[in-house]
C-alpha cells in the first residue's frame, strides 16, 4: 500500500483513514461479496513496542493511493 486514503461507513458512523508512505502486510482473508481484505500489518502507533495487528480494509472505500497484492508461487 502506498499513500492510501480510505473513507467510508462503519455502521451509522463515517470514518476516514490516511496511511502515508509505504506499508507492507500479509493478507489473511478476502471476502469477495463485501470487497473486504483482512491484513496482518505492523502496528502504526509510534513509540511502542513493535507488534502486529489485524486490520480490515474495504476496497470500495479507497479514494486515492495504490494497493498491490502479490500471490506466493507454490511448488517453486
Buried (B, 14 or more C-beta within 10 A) or exposed (E): BEEBBBEBEEEEEEEEBEBEEEBEBEBEEEEEEEEBBBBEBEEEEEEEEEEEEEBEBBEEBBEEBEBEEEEEEEEE
